[in-house]
């Protein structure tokens, strides 16, 4: 009897976890990582290839103020009007201008700086230019941005030029450049193996966005309720031996987690067409 062909597809999936602690650093970077895989091959006849981010565990360690940029040196009077240097050292953390000002006021008070007209100086965000405004409250106060110990100068937007004393107070010293303080709402996980999400009208390597829903210093455990599937047909007939991965704050700006480990799991799905002959005598393939 004649035989006929029957076509059907089988779905395949490959799941694996990536851990930063098991990856190699690229270019001496703590945030650009390369992971060696047991070779994964997506066959040439694969169809409907797509990728999902299934899980992520990320420590929320992105601090805009860290041990490299957390000091300001200011020259000014103490409570007895004796002029000298005060060094304000901010704890590592995430700050805006208001939070910086609250801390420096407390710290200067503890160091016995003059307070009759307020703190020696305060910091404000000058929104029109996205710069920093230093409000100086005494005529004999000079913020020492040129001091090597004033490591916060750059992130606040100041070049290495001291504020200088002013005959009229309060005086305002605006930063030379835009400030670099920022808060982030999410971590963006990126890999080099596919074109990922469309963000701000452009495609990026991002395979998933992890909302920050914990306090600084805690760990995010991300188990998405609605897993987003990303097209990955570029992997057809490819063998994957390495995956490069990194985290950004907006799709492009790289985030350094200060060498803390993170991990995530992804799955690659595809279908394979199968063609078999149907035997009419046995009613089976």
C-alpha positions in Angstrom: 0.0 0.0 0.0 1.3 3.5 -0.6 2.9 5.3 2.3 2.4 8.9 3.1 4.6 11.4 5.0 3.5 13.1 8.2 5.2 16.2 9.6 5.2 17.4 13.2 7.4 19.4 15.5 9.0 18.8 18.8 9.8 21.5 21.3 13.2 21.5 22.8 14.6 23.6 25.6 18.0 24.2 27.2 18.1 25.8 30.6 21.2 26.9 32.5 22.2 29.3 35.3 25.0 31.9 35.1 26.9 33.0 38.2 29.2 35.9 38.3 31.4 34.1 40.8 32.1 31.4 38.1 32.8 33.9 35.3 36.0 35.5 34.1 36.4 39.3 34.3 37.0 41.0 31.0 39.4 43.9 30.8 40.1 43.9 34.5 36.4 44.9 35.0 34.3 43.7 37.9 31.1 44.1 35.9 31.9 42.8 32.4 32.0 39.0 32.7 32.5 36.0 30.4 31.1 32.6 31.3 32.4 29.4 29.8 29.6 26.9 28.9 29.4 23.3 28.0 28.9 23.8 24.2 25.3 24.4 23.3 24.3 23.9 19.6 21.1 25.1 18.1 20.5 22.9 15.0 20.2 24.4 11.5 16.6 23.2 11.1 15.5 24.8 14.4 12.6 27.1 14.3 10.9 29.6 16.6 14.0 30.1 18.7 13.4 32.2 21.8 14.9 33.0 25.2 13.5 33.7 28.6 14.9 35.1 31.8 13.5 32.7 34.5 15.1 33.8 37.7 17.6 36.4 39.0 19.3 36.9 42.4 21.1 40.3 42.6 22.5 42.1 45.6 21.4 45.7 45.7 24.9 47.1 46.1 24.8 50.0 43.6 26.0 52.9 45.6 26.5 56.3 44.1 28.7 57.2 47.1 31.4 54.6 47.8 34.8 54.5 49.4 36.4 56.2 46.4 34.2 59.3 46.4 32.9 59.9 49.9 34.9 62.8 51.3 34.7 66.6 51.3 37.3 68.9 52.9 36.1 72.3 54.0 38.1 75.1 55.6 36.0 77.2 58.1 35.4 78.3 61.7 34.6 76.1 64.6 32.3 77.1 67.5 35.1 79.4 68.9 35.7 81.0 65.5 39.0 79.3 65.1 39.5 78.5 61.4 40.7 75.1 60.4 40.0 72.1 58.1 37.0 69.8 58.5 36.8 66.5 56.6 33.3 65.1 56.1 33.3 61.3 55.4 30.0 60.0 54.1 29.1 56.4 54.8 28.8 54.3 51.6 25.2 54.5 50.3 22.8 56.0 47.8 22.2 59.7 48.3 20.6 62.7 46.7 21.6 66.3 47.5 19.2 66.7 50.3 20.4 63.5 52.0 24.0 64.6 51.6 23.2 67.9 53.2 21.5 66.3 56.2 24.5 64.1 56.9 27.1 66.8 56.5 25.2 69.1 58.8 25.1 66.4 61.5 28.8 65.6 60.9 30.0 69.2 61.0 28.0 69.8 64.2 29.7 66.7 65.8 33.1 68.1 64.7 32.2 71.4 66.6 32.0 73.5 63.4 30.3 76.8 63.7 26.5 76.6 63.5 25.1 80.0 64.5 24.0 80.7 60.9 23.5 77.1 60.0 26.1 74.6 58.8 29.3 75.8 57.2 27.7 75.0 53.9 25.0 72.8 52.4 24.3 71.1 49.0 21.4 71.6 46.7 20.4 70.3 43.3 20.3 73.1 40.8 17.7 71.6 38.5 17.9 73.9 35.4 21.5 72.9 34.7 21.4 69.6 36.6 24.4 70.8 38.6 25.2 71.1 42.3 24.8 74.4 44.3 27.0 74.7 47.4 25.3 77.2 49.8 28.1 78.8 51.9 26.9 80.5 55.1 30.0 82.2 56.5 32.5 84.6 54.9 35.5 82.6 56.0 34.4 79.2 54.5 36.3 77.7 51.6 35.3 74.3 50.2 38.6 72.6 49.3 37.6 70.9 46.0 41.3 70.9 45.0 42.3 68.9 48.0 43.1 65.3 47.1 41.0 64.1 50.0 37.9 65.9 48.5 37.1 62.8 46.5 33.4 63.8 46.2 34.2 66.7 43.9 33.8 64.9 40.6 30.5 63.2 41.3 29.0 66.5 42.5 30.3 68.1 39.2 33.1 70.2 40.6 36.5 70.6 39.0 39.5 70.8 41.3 39.1 74.5 42.1 38.3 75.7 45.6 35.1 77.6 46.2 36.9 80.6 47.6 35.7 82.8 50.4 33.0 85.4 49.9 32.4 88.8 51.4 28.7 88.4 51.1 26.8 85.4 52.5 25.0 83.2 51.9 27.0 82.7 48.7 26.3 80.1 46.1 29.1 78.1 44.4 27.7 76.2 41.3 29.5 73.1 40.1 31.3 73.4 36.8 29.7 70.3 35.3 26.5 68.2 35.7 26.4 66.1 38.9 26.6 62.3 38.7 24.3 61.5 41.6 21.5 59.2 40.6 19.0 56.7 41.9 18.1 53.7 39.8 14.8 51.8 39.9 15.8 48.6 38.1 18.8 46.4 37.1 18.9 45.5 33.4 20.5 42.1 32.7 22.4 41.9 29.4 24.0 39.2 27.4 25.9 39.3 24.1 24.0 36.3 22.4 20.8 38.0 21.3 19.3 41.4 20.4 17.1 41.9 23.4 14.5 44.3 24.6 13.6 47.6 22.9 14.3 50.4 25.4 13.8 54.1 24.5 13.2 53.3 20.8 16.4 51.3 20.5 17.2 47.6 20.8 19.7 46.6 23.5 21.3 43.3 24.7 18.9 43.4 27.7 17.2 40.1 28.3 15.2 41.1 31.4 14.5 44.0 33.8 14.8 43.3 37.5 12.9 45.9 39.7 14.7 47.1 42.8 12.2 46.3 45.6 14.6 46.0 48.5 16.7 48.4 50.6 20.3 49.1 49.8 22.5 46.3 51.0 19.7 43.6 50.7 19.3 41.0 48.0 16.7 41.0 45.2 15.1 37.6 44.5 13.4 38.0 41.1 10.9 35.3 40.0 8.9 37.0 37.2 5.2 36.2 37.1 5.0 37.0 33.4 8.1 35.6 31.7 8.9 37.6 28.6 9.9 35.6 25.6 12.6 37.2 23.3 13.2 36.1 19.7 16.6 34.5 19.3 16.6 33.2 15.7 20.1 34.5 15.3 21.2 31.4 17.3 20.1 29.0 14.6 23.0 26.8 13.5 25.2 28.4 16.2 27.4 26.7 18.9 27.5 28.7 22.1 30.7 28.2 24.2 30.8 31.5 26.0 28.3 34.0 27.2 29.3 37.5 28.1 27.0 39.3 30.6 26.7 42.5 32.5 24.3 44.7 34.3 23.1 48.2 33.4 20.9 50.8 35.0 19.1 51.8 31.8 20.1 49.6 29.0 23.4 51.3 28.4 24.9 52.6 31.6 27.0 49.9 33.2 26.5 49.2 36.9 29.3 48.0 39.2 28.0 45.9 42.1 31.3 46.3 44.0 32.4 42.8 43.3 29.3 41.2 44.9 28.1 38.0 43.3 24.9 37.7 41.4 23.2 34.9 39.4 20.4 34.4 36.9 18.9 31.5 34.9 17.8 31.5 31.3 16.1 29.0 29.0 16.5 28.8 25.2 13.5 27.2 23.5 13.1 26.0 19.9 11.1 23.6 17.8 12.5 20.9 15.5 10.6 19.7 12.4 10.3 15.9 12.1 9.4 14.2 8.9 8.4 10.5 9.1 6.7 8.0 6.8 3.4 6.7 7.8 2.8 3.0 7.3 -0.8 2.3 6.3 -0.5 -1.3 7.1 0.6 -0.9 10.7 -1.0 2.6 11.3 2.2 3.9 12.8 5.3 5.8 11.9 
